[in-house]
């Protein structure tokens, strides 16, 4: 059932309630909103507080706020070097010594993340209809919930910050030595302390081949990141991609008589090219953001129509002021939720073969086109 159909049902129900309310009021002296009830609820929508009042002899309206408290769920990912998982571990061991030497921190091969609800609150407007003329216990319900679209998040633990910062540092060096490669590096690049990198220990700081060998070494090793899963389809560059390359113009000299340093843009990818590492079947390697974090957000539609049914009765015998109700239904949140990383990749729709608990969580989320609502509600009449 799509959103338009559900909205049409809700609008029709509200219209019928309004018409019915006017008719009953005129013929029997029925007074809508003649009483007000305060209710508290507990269920899959979290803790809730609602106010309810009669619209007609066969319908009540409810409105209130519901909040789901934070429940932390642990998740784990492994760090991968390059695009070949079979060679990743041996490459990681080689890189580990380099990164620990540069950062002074121990680098772990596994990243722990925490997932928990956030901003999962909703304001609702629901109308309970009592279809049985002589029975005010059973009701069917139509309405909507409205709340924040970002309802949960996942982020790395504090203990893994050193590992992620080291990964970010490695990828920065990879960009300098591979993606921004030029034979005319500035002088500071020659003052590098990467001389204990694998088999490069024999190089001296004045070796003219140092950067060339480092370039080849980094390029053959590949970038480093968290292996999440594999792409389910090709991803394309939305526009032309350029990189800045520094060079020297021998025809233009500076005041000291040296060739003038110039910066030029070089086209490296055309619009419509398949993104490197983003073809179908390629591994999705998530890299830390500029703050050394890896994150993901669970998002749904802000507006969520609701359909359900329930039963309401007295909580105390011979006392109509206190009642208890049980409600069941579904909240339509616009198809499968998206689980987007900080890089904009949707784990629920763009990635497959996600391992471990994370894969099971994502598979479960992808199957829920609607959100099940089950709640118990206690009410007390205010007047």
Secondary structure, DSSP 8 states (H G I E B T S, - for coil): --HHHHHHHHHHHHHHHHHHHHHHHHHH---TT---EEEEEEETTEEEEEEEEEEETTEEEEEEEEE-----EEEEEEEEESS-HHHHHHHHHHHHHHHHHHHSS---SEEEEEEEE-S-EEEEEEEEE--STT--SEEEEEEEEEE-SEEEEEEE-GGGHHHHHHHHHHHHHHIIIIIT--S---HHHHT---TTSTT-TT--TT-TTHHHHHHHHHHHH--EEEEEEEESS--B-SS-EEEEEEEEEEEEE-TTS-EEEEEEEEEEE-TT-B-TT-STT-EEEE---TTS--EEEEE--SEEEEEEEEEEEEEETTEEEEEEEEEEEEEE-SSS-EEEETTS-BTTTTEE---HHHHHHHHHHHH-SEEEEEEEEEEEE--
